[in-house]
Amino acid sequence: MTGRPFLGAISGLFLGLFVALDLQQFGVRPLDSFGVFGLPLIGLILGAAFGMWAPLGRR
C-alpha cells in the first residue's frame, strides 16, 4: 500500500470539523446533526481515500 491513509483520515477529520464550525460561525448553515457529524465524517472518508491514493511512501 502506498501513501498514508491514517494521516489522510485524521487530516480530513480536522478539515471537516473546521468547515462545519466555520459554516456555523458565519451563519451559512445552522449547527444541526448533519453539520456536526456529516461534514467531519465525509472529510474522514475522503481524507483516507486521498491518503491511499497519494503517491507518497517507499517505492
Buried (B, 14 or more C-beta within 10 A) or exposed (E): EEBBBEBBBBBBBBBBBEBBBEBBEEEEBEEEEEBBEEBBBBBBBBBBBBBBEBEEEEE
